[in-house]
Amino acid sequence: MLTIELPYSESSWFYLNLVADWPDLIWYHSGAGVRDVEWISAYPEIRFEYLGDDVTRLTHSDQSVHEVSGDFFSTLKHSLPVLEGCDDAPFTGGLAGHLSYDLGLELLDIKSRHPRTPMPLAVAGLYLWSLQIDHARKVATLYMQQSCSTETTRRLEQLVDQLQSTASTTAYLSCPSFEQWHSQMDRPDYEQAFMRLKQYIVDGDIYQANLTRQWQCDVPTAAPLADLAIYRQLTDAMPAPFSMFHRCPSHSLLSVSPERFIRINGTQMLTQPIKGTRPRGQTPKDDQMLANTLLNSEKDRAENLMIVDLLRNDLARHAQPGTVKVDQLFEVQSFPNVHHLVSTISATRKTTSHALDILRDAFPGGSITGAPKKRAMEIIDELETGHRANYCGSGFYVNAQGDLDSSILIRTMTLADGQLSCHGGGGIVHDSTMTEEFEESAVKVRRLMQTLSTSSD
């Protein structure tokens, strides 16, 4: 593996400005101090697009295309070559991409009542290089696997020359202006869905389910690199620990997620579900009061505990017996727009379990489905107004060492076909009230929309 030290900049945009138009651009980062190390890549050797029904389209770096049949995760596993890793780098090459929530419907054999969206159910790339920025050590490094294609190597050599010869730039991508957001589910429709969901709980079908609303906004005449320009606005306003940008042929994923799904580091597995939300206060006193109210809410603690139990069971499928434990229960974590109630569960994985097997068998995350998971997802599909698509899916990567990290795609936008979409929702339990839950769904997306527009409905 070739390792090249590059000029360091505190601003990621020093590097992103130089690769802004690269296809399949992917960026894992954090603005909240959780990830001191972030990385960027593009030009995968293979792009994997899962089309559903066990069909995956592979596009190679020479632009040749073919389709293969079989389980998507098995296709990824069998396509991952032996790569060189580095203890100081989370990603020197490997698989990275995102899974849509709708993939979970297929995995659990749930027949949706909604027409399938034209987007793939999952998109991933085999990336053989990364540009890593280590903010703790103030070091930037380019990692290139020996198996990088000749064309990718040429582009990276040009990038190195640019980085070593240019001063830090303050260039700012032009973000389109947005006039109006529209919700697919207004208050009367939400109330009807909420009451139906509560009846399912009373009838004993489920203990809880996550009910969400979708908002959409038309993107004006596309500005150059509109996806990255929009994302810069989001990351500047809402730094989040599990943020991810991923450009695909069919769409761009713009995520400022606060929630980790599953991390696998060696034999150790970790998941950190979020259940329970309050807005931030206008004053320090009000803010602390809201955080304390969340921490002491019996309803939110009960809701969180249900999902903790669900995820304990999900991890146990691939854990060594007796190793699943709850490390942290009901921790309040604060973000620019909300307080969240977060728990942490860990386990030791079986040596026979591949990271992608664990991801597949736990997907989608229980914090955004409900319990029991399959029945909750069936009810969600019945009551919501359309497919969630990428929302509540998962961003993920598997590195050269076989380790995995992944997020839950909340606080996430998708740009596709001239339209920007986002969702917000919350878990409904027996004690939930319609007005509070309706407002919570709006709280979770309000900052996203206000960042990009002057008005919303």
Secondary structure, DSSP 8 states (H G I E B T S, - for coil): -EEEEE---S-THHHHHHHTT-TT-EEEE-SSSS-SEEEEE---SEEEEEEETTEEEEEETT--EEEEES-HHHHHHHH-------TT-S-SSEEEEEE-HHHHHHHTT---SS---SS-SEEEEEE-EEEEEETTTTEEEEEE-TT--HHHHHHHHHHHHHHHH------------B---EESS-HHHHHHHHHHHHHHHHTTS-SEEEEEEEEEEE--S--TTHHHHHHHHHHHH---TEEEEEE-SS-EEEEEE--EEEEEETTEEEE--EEEEEE--SSHHHHHHHHHHHHT-HHHHHHHHHHHHHHHHHHHTTB-TT--EEEEEEEEEE-SSEEEEEEEEEEEB-TT--HHHHHHHH-S-GGGTEESHHHHHHHHHHHSSS--TTTT-EEEEEETTS-EEEEE--SEEEEETTEEEEEEEEEE-TT--HHHHHHHHHHHHHHHHHHHBS---
